[in-house]
């Protein structure tokens, strides 16, 4: 999952999707904790954003946000939110999805 997130943050869409998809498949095939599932959705959303796949980005962004907000443990929610705030929100209807996103600060 970490490799998917790092490649997404670096803008390496294809590599990000490769690693994020593999880790998502693994996490969802296990009896994973809710925080792990929330992270898997967030990382896949970030990878899809980097790969300019609007459908996957939008779907997994919404699921990650929903699952993250539902985390009952405050520490888990805080850690999730620290990662999720780096996932770009999907464009709203009518917004140009081909526009270059603003540079992320490191």
Helices and strands as residue ranges (DSSP letters): H 2-9, H 13-29, H 34-50, H 54-69, H 74-84
